[in-house]
């Protein structure tokens, strides 16, 4: 009997690394596309993704980034996190990412953000890309 795919949330920095640099983050995105991972996201994560890619630093066209997001929406479950008064990290901008993982009932939150890596979330394990790849047999 096949096991269900792991439920994951890929933080914005993982998505950005996947599309800009490839490597392990792209492998995780491809595992989600193929159904080997069950990936969830939120409006907050995708808005941040778009804002960064269309910023002066990267300068991608909004229409290109919208195409990327539309493609991701084909294989990710969108959740609406319950943003509340709970502080999960020392950086409040990271709290919506934690709340996305909770809303998605994700087993893993994959990130490179040190504030998130220090977070303790009941039921959600916060891991790096390398750790997640090892967990799914790609590391």
Secondary structure as UniProt FT lines:
FT   STRAND          6..10
FT   HELIX           12..21
FT   HELIX           23..33
FT   TURN            34..35
FT   STRAND          37..42
FT   HELIX           43..53
FT   TURN            56..58
FT   HELIX           62..73
FT   TURN            74..75
FT   STRAND          76..79
FT   HELIX           92..94
FT   HELIX           95..103
FT   TURN            104..105
FT   STRAND          108..110
FT   HELIX           114..117
FT   TURN            122..123
FT   STRAND          124..127
FT   HELIX           129..135
FT   TURN            136..137
//
